[in-house]
């Protein structure tokens, strides 16, 4: 823990979550059922309590904040360790970046809870918004995030609906009655947090490295090595190669035919 590192994992998850709901619209209809206009619903990062307090700050019933409903906001509320997804802490993942190999130790699973809040002046607006969200979650929807280069370049992060609540609040004054309709959708995001990424010191391990037709895994990385070779155009694996122990006298090698590889090093496992 003496080496500084920051991968921005939580920040990337927050951005990914917000991007799911930044293109929601509600429609207004004429008396004959034809569409009159379509309004984009603004999205911001704000807690429900702060949102409600802004509605109540101005006693004027025609304040701009209320008149601009419907609106949405979201927040993340908790970090919970997920023991069901625990992996080997000594597992190493090795990736190739530029002209060097870099690796990290095992990732740590945490669940982050998000809440999406929906506010409107009438029930129909809230129902329109919810119907544009719920069908896509069954109850899970995965977002591909560029998480950590070069060991975890592309990671599918699931967002799972945990529950939906609905509420109506009516404020009465001497002049007018104001109604606010709200709904909250709670999501669980399954993340992994990663430690620092270290460049492989080939001199210390006695290993050698190469890239192209012959890739040599450095010595000292004891364990089973899997190499998934991907088709660059379709990004689908077309070949899986296995090597033996990498801690032998000479470095283990295997041939590859593409330039996009992922190397996984599984510690504490024998392979013959």
C-alpha positions as CSV (number, residue, x, y, z in Angstrom):
1,X,0.0,0.0,0.0
2,X,3.0,2.3,-0.1
3,X,2.8,2.9,-3.9
4,X,0.3,5.5,-5.0
5,X,-2.3,4.5,-7.7
6,X,-5.7,5.6,-8.7
7,X,-7.7,3.9,-11.4
8,X,-11.0,5.9,-11.1
9,X,-13.1,2.7,-10.9
10,X,-16.0,4.3,-9.0
11,X,-15.9,7.4,-11.2
12,X,-16.1,5.2,-14.3
13,X,-19.1,3.3,-12.8
14,X,-20.9,6.6,-12.0
15,X,-20.4,7.9,-15.5
16,X,-21.6,4.6,-17.0
17,X,-24.7,4.6,-14.9
18,X,-25.6,8.2,-15.7
19,X,-25.1,7.5,-19.4
20,X,-27.9,4.9,-19.3
21,X,-30.5,7.6,-18.5
22,X,-29.3,10.8,-20.2
23,X,-31.6,10.4,-23.2
24,X,-35.1,10.0,-21.8
25,X,-38.1,11.9,-23.1
26,X,-41.7,12.5,-22.2
27,X,-44.4,13.4,-24.7
28,X,-47.3,15.8,-24.5
29,X,-50.5,15.0,-26.3
30,X,-53.4,16.9,-27.8
31,X,-57.0,16.1,-26.9
32,X,-57.3,14.0,-30.1
33,X,-54.4,11.8,-29.0
34,X,-51.8,13.2,-31.4
35,X,-48.4,14.1,-30.0
36,X,-48.1,17.8,-29.3
37,X,-44.4,18.0,-28.2
38,X,-41.6,15.9,-26.8
39,X,-39.4,17.1,-23.9
40,X,-36.1,15.7,-22.8
41,X,-35.8,14.9,-19.1
42,X,-32.8,16.5,-17.5
43,X,-30.5,14.3,-15.4
44,X,-28.2,15.4,-12.5
45,X,-26.3,13.9,-9.7
46,X,-28.2,14.8,-6.6
47,X,-29.8,13.1,-3.6
48,X,-33.6,12.9,-3.2
49,X,-33.4,14.9,0.0
50,X,-31.6,17.8,-1.7
51,X,-33.9,17.6,-4.6
52,X,-37.0,17.9,-2.4
53,X,-35.5,20.7,-0.3
54,X,-34.9,22.7,-3.6
55,X,-38.6,22.3,-4.4
56,X,-39.6,23.6,-0.9
57,X,-37.1,26.5,-0.6
58,X,-39.2,28.9,-2.6
59,X,-42.7,29.5,-1.3
60,X,-43.7,30.8,-4.8
61,X,-45.7,28.1,-6.4
62,X,-44.4,29.1,-9.8
63,X,-40.7,28.8,-9.1
64,X,-38.6,27.8,-12.0
65,X,-37.3,24.5,-10.5
66,X,-40.9,23.2,-10.1
67,X,-42.0,24.4,-13.5
68,X,-39.1,22.5,-15.1
69,X,-40.3,19.1,-14.0
70,X,-40.1,16.3,-14.9
71,X,-36.5,15.8,-13.9
72,X,-34.3,12.9,-12.8
73,X,-31.4,12.6,-10.4
74,X,-29.2,9.8,-9.1
75,X,-26.7,9.0,-6.4
76,X,-24.7,6.1,-5.1
77,X,-25.3,5.2,-1.5
78,X,-23.1,2.3,-0.3
79,X,-20.2,0.0,-0.9
80,X,-20.6,-3.6,0.2
81,X,-18.0,-6.3,-0.1
82,X,-19.3,-9.3,-2.1
83,X,-17.8,-12.5,-0.7
84,X,-19.6,-14.6,-3.3
85,X,-17.4,-13.3,-6.1
86,X,-14.1,-13.6,-4.1
87,X,-11.2,-14.8,-6.2
88,X,-7.7,-15.9,-5.4
89,X,-5.9,-12.9,-4.0
90,X,-2.5,-14.1,-5.4
91,X,-3.9,-14.6,-8.9
92,X,-2.0,-12.4,-11.4
93,X,-3.2,-10.9,-14.6
94,X,-0.6,-10.0,-17.2
95,X,-1.1,-7.6,-20.1
96,X,1.0,-6.3,-22.9
97,X,1.3,-2.5,-23.3
98,X,3.5,-0.9,-25.9
99,X,6.8,-2.7,-25.5
100,X,6.5,-4.1,-22.0
101,X,4.5,-6.6,-19.9
102,X,2.5,-5.3,-16.9
103,X,0.6,-7.2,-14.3
104,X,-1.7,-6.8,-11.3
105,X,-2.7,-9.1,-8.4
106,X,-6.2,-10.4,-7.8
107,X,-9.2,-8.0,-8.0
108,X,-11.5,-7.4,-5.0
109,X,-15.3,-7.6,-5.5
110,X,-17.6,-4.8,-4.2
111,X,-21.2,-4.0,-4.9
112,X,-22.2,-0.3,-5.2
113,X,-25.8,0.7,-4.7
114,X,-27.2,3.4,-7.0
115,X,-30.7,5.0,-6.7
116,X,-32.3,6.8,-9.7
117,X,-35.0,9.3,-8.6
118,X,-37.8,10.5,-10.9
119,X,-39.8,13.7,-10.2
120,X,-42.8,15.0,-12.1
121,X,-45.9,17.1,-11.7
122,X,-48.2,14.4,-12.9
123,X,-48.4,10.6,-12.8
124,X,-48.3,10.1,-16.6
125,X,-44.9,11.7,-16.9
126,X,-43.4,9.3,-14.2
127,X,-45.0,6.3,-15.9
128,X,-43.6,7.3,-19.3
129,X,-40.1,7.5,-17.9
130,X,-40.4,4.2,-16.1
131,X,-41.6,2.4,-19.2
132,X,-38.5,3.6,-21.1
133,X,-36.3,2.1,-18.4
134,X,-37.7,-1.1,-16.9
135,X,-38.0,-3.2,-20.2
136,X,-34.2,-3.0,-20.6
137,X,-33.5,-4.6,-17.2
138,X,-34.5,-8.2,-16.7
139,X,-33.5,-7.3,-14.0
140,X,-29.8,-7.0,-15.2
141,X,-28.2,-4.8,-17.9
142,X,-24.5,-4.9,-18.5
143,X,-22.3,-2.0,-19.6
144,X,-18.9,-2.5,-21.2
145,X,-16.4,-0.2,-19.5
146,X,-12.7,0.5,-20.4
147,X,-11.6,-0.2,-16.8
148,X,-7.8,-0.8,-16.5
149,X,-5.1,-0.7,-19.2
150,X,-3.5,-3.1,-20.1
151,X,-4.8,-5.9,-17.8
152,X,-8.6,-5.2,-17.8
153,X,-9.1,-3.1,-20.9
154,X,-12.8,-4.2,-21.5
155,X,-15.0,-5.2,-18.6
156,X,-18.8,-6.0,-18.6
157,X,-20.3,-4.4,-15.5
158,X,-23.8,-5.5,-14.6
159,X,-26.4,-3.1,-13.2
160,X,-29.3,-5.0,-11.5
161,X,-32.6,-3.5,-10.4
162,X,-33.2,-4.3,-6.7
163,X,-36.6,-2.5,-6.2
164,X,-38.9,0.2,-7.4
165,X,-40.9,2.6,-5.2
166,X,-43.6,5.2,-6.0
167,X,-44.9,8.2,-4.1
168,X,-47.2,11.2,-4.5
169,X,-47.0,14.4,-2.4
170,X,-49.6,17.1,-2.3
171,X,-48.8,20.6,-0.9
172,X,-51.8,22.9,-0.3
173,X,-51.7,26.7,0.1
174,X,-54.2,29.5,0.3
175,X,-53.8,30.0,-3.5
176,X,-53.1,26.6,-5.1
177,X,-52.6,22.9,-4.6
178,X,-49.3,21.6,-5.9
179,X,-48.7,17.9,-6.6
180,X,-45.3,16.2,-6.9
181,X,-45.1,12.6,-8.1
182,X,-41.9,10.7,-7.6
183,X,-40.4,7.2,-8.1
184,X,-37.1,5.7,-7.1
185,X,-35.4,2.7,-8.7
186,X,-32.6,1.1,-6.8
187,X,-29.7,-0.6,-8.6
188,X,-26.9,-2.9,-7.6
189,X,-23.6,-2.5,-9.5
190,X,-21.2,-5.4,-9.3
191,X,-17.7,-3.9,-9.5
192,X,-14.1,-5.1,-9.0
193,X,-11.4,-2.9,-7.5
194,X,-7.8,-3.4,-8.6
195,X,-4.5,-2.7,-7.0
196,X,-1.5,-1.1,-8.6
197,X,-0.3,-2.2,-12.0
198,X,3.4,-3.1,-12.1
199,X,5.8,-3.4,-15.0
200,X,7.5,-6.8,-15.2
201,X,11.2,-6.7,-14.3
202,X,12.6,-9.3,-16.7
203,X,16.1,-8.9,-15.3
204,X,15.0,-9.9,-11.8
205,X,13.0,-12.9,-13.0
206,X,15.5,-14.0,-15.6
207,X,12.8,-14.1,-18.2
208,X,12.7,-12.6,-21.7
209,X,9.9,-11.0,-23.7
210,X,8.9,-10.6,-27.3
211,X,5.9,-9.7,-29.3
212,X,4.7,-10.9,-32.7
213,X,5.2,-14.5,-33.9
214,X,6.9,-15.6,-30.7
215,X,5.9,-14.2,-27.3
216,X,7.9,-15.3,-24.3
217,X,6.2,-15.3,-20.9
218,X,8.7,-14.1,-18.3
219,X,10.1,-16.6,-15.8
220,X,9.0,-16.3,-12.2
221,X,5.3,-16.2,-13.1
222,X,4.6,-19.7,-11.9
223,X,1.3,-21.1,-13.0
224,X,-1.0,-22.0,-15.9
225,X,-0.9,-19.4,-18.6
226,X,-3.9,-19.0,-21.0
227,X,-3.7,-16.8,-24.1
228,X,-6.9,-15.8,-25.8
229,X,-6.1,-14.6,-29.3
230,X,-8.8,-12.3,-30.8
231,X,-9.8,-11.5,-34.3
232,X,-9.2,-7.7,-34.5
233,X,-12.2,-7.1,-36.8
234,X,-14.9,-9.1,-35.0
235,X,-13.3,-9.0,-31.5
236,X,-14.2,-12.7,-31.0
237,X,-11.7,-15.3,-29.8
238,X,-10.6,-17.8,-32.5
239,X,-7.8,-19.6,-30.7
240,X,-6.9,-20.5,-27.2
241,X,-3.4,-21.5,-26.3
242,X,-2.0,-23.1,-23.2
243,X,1.6,-23.1,-21.9
244,X,3.3,-25.0,-19.1
245,X,5.0,-23.7,-16.0
246,X,6.7,-20.4,-16.5
247,X,9.2,-20.8,-13.7
248,X,11.4,-23.2,-15.6
249,X,15.1,-22.7,-16.6
250,X,14.0,-21.1,-19.9
251,X,11.0,-18.9,-20.5
252,X,7.9,-20.6,-21.9
253,X,6.8,-19.5,-25.3
254,X,3.8,-19.8,-27.6
255,X,2.9,-18.5,-31.0
256,X,0.3,-15.8,-31.7
257,X,-1.1,-14.5,-35.0
258,X,-2.9,-11.2,-33.9
259,X,-1.9,-8.1,-32.0
260,X,-4.6,-8.1,-29.4
261,X,-3.9,-10.6,-26.6
262,X,-4.9,-11.0,-23.0
263,X,-2.7,-13.1,-20.7
264,X,-4.0,-14.5,-17.5
265,X,-1.7,-15.9,-14.8
266,X,-3.3,-18.2,-12.2
267,X,-1.1,-18.6,-9.2
268,X,-0.9,-21.6,-6.9
269,X,-2.0,-24.1,-9.6
270,X,0.1,-26.8,-11.2
271,X,-0.1,-27.6,-14.9
272,X,1.7,-30.4,-16.8
